[in-house]
Amino acid sequence: MQNNIDINIDDIKINFDESGLWVLNIAIAIIMFGVALAISVDDFKRLFKNPKIVFVGVLSQFILLPAFTFLAILLIKPHPSFALGMMMIAACPGGNVSNFFSKMAGGNAALSVSLTAFATLICIVMTPFNLQFWGSLYEPTNQILKTVSLNPFDLFKLVSLILGIPLLLGMLIKHYHAKMASKIEKVLKPLSMLVFIALIFIAFSQNLDVFVNHIHHVLFLVIFHNIFAYFLGFYTAKSFKLNKKDCKTIAMETGIQNGGLGLLLIFGFFEGLGGMALLAAFWGVWDVFSGMALATYWGRKSSLK
């Protein structure tokens, strides 16, 4: 694949200025805050009463997906910046939209919200670790990592700021002012999702030429990677004999990654490196559609039973 690219893919510039980055930062933080308003400490207690589910969720999302992504990269040898983009996506936590799709698919929505919260908590450490660890094991991506000033501690600080702090604040309001949290959540959650989807479409329209001219470079990589992640999540859960609802939930949590966070980190630490940004941007759009299609399919199958 690398030899078929007759242009320098990393010269591609996605139109995304500093103000756009700030808006994306704030949107991700607000979405996380909206999700956290529905999470209580009891959700974590329930989760830890069934540690097998926590183990399977973490194993699938933070261990197996990055590891199998690395193996896939060794086999297909994509362009180095595409490879690092795949590693970045695999290192991110699940996207918040997975909660909605889990419910739509007839999965375990409460488990989905709890796993998203737990994944958000541990991604503060796991995302920088997985990106650095797997990226440094593959020489072409290791070369890119050497050329950028990727400071794992700075990465940790950014992830803490846009995910960790909103999570903590939302949970504190839920704990001390449950009624207020419920009222805010009813407005904030749909509103923040609409803003996020609007941001994706605005960014997409501003980069229409880039997508039309270059999307074929990453189209099959993203679709393959995304479908593989759904299968990996589902069959990992099934191999641990979880029930069908929980298998669907783990599949959604593994298949829908926080592409917005990935894109933000790429612009923040890799100066919007063309191949990485193109792959993460398409992931961010694609997994919303694939998640919706899978949730609709599973939801209809469940309603027919």
Buried (B, 14 or more C-beta within 10 A) or exposed (E): EEEEBEEEBBEBEBEBEEEBBEBBBEBBBBBBBBBBBBBBEEBBEBBEEEEEBBEBBBBBBBBBBBBBBBEBBEEBBBBBBBBBBBBBBBBBBBBBBBBBBBBBBBBBBBBBBBBBBBBBBBBBBBBBBBBBBBBEEBEBBBEBBEEEEBEBEEBBBBBBEBBBBBBBBBBEBBEEEEEEBEEBBEEBBEEBBEBBBEBBEEBBEBBEEBBEEBEEBBEEBBBEBBEBBBEBBBBBBBEBEBEBBBBBBBBBBBBBBBBBBBBBBBBBBBBBBBBBBBBBBBBBBBBBEBBBEBBEEBBEEBEEE
